[in-house]
Amino acid sequence: MTKKKTRDVVKSAVIHGGSVAAVDSVGNALLDGAKLVMGDDFAPEFLETKLGRDITKAVMATAVHAAATHESLSEFIPKEDAVAAACTLQLEACARDLIQPNLAKLQPLLVKLAKLGALAAKADDE
């Protein structure tokens, strides 16, 4: 396996991260647009929360991806490959946004474990 140069890795990460961010912004805009068009009937309290918006965007992206990749439905979706790719990026953004807060809750525990590990290592040295 060839080693990638750091600049290539950074370039790829910036492009991919930018793509995920752009698609997620479009997802937010679509939710806001639907709320404006549909009024209060569209936006229950669930959609006023970060969790509700992320889950709704994930469900929408899953449904559109399924349609774009289904052989009998894809003919009705222009540029179905691009649509499916955008849905994949939206799902990635939703997964990140749904998982990251829970991982952040683990940080204090990991810091404590690191401190205990450092104490144990220090005790072994003595």
Stockholm file with secondary structure:
# STOCKHOLM 1.0

chainA/1-126         MTKKKTRDVVKSAVIHGGSVAAVDSVGNALLDGAKLVMGDDFAPEFLETKLGRDITKAVMATAVHAAATHESLSEFIPKEDAVAAACTLQLEACARDLIQPNLAKLQPLLVKLAKLGALAAKADDE
#=GR chainA/1-126 SS CCCCCHHHHHHHHHHHHHHHHHHHHHHHHHHHHHHHHHGGGTCCGGGGSHHHHHHHHHHHHHHHHHHHHSTTTGGGSTTHHHHHHHHHHHHHHHHHHHHHHHHHHHHHHHHHHHHHHHHHHHHHHC
#=GC SS_cons         CCCCCHHHHHHHHHHHHHHHHHHHHHHHHHHHHHHHHHGGGTCCGGGGSHHHHHHHHHHHHHHHHHHHHSTTTGGGSTTHHHHHHHHHHHHHHHHHHHHHHHHHHHHHHHHHHHHHHHHHHHHHHC
//
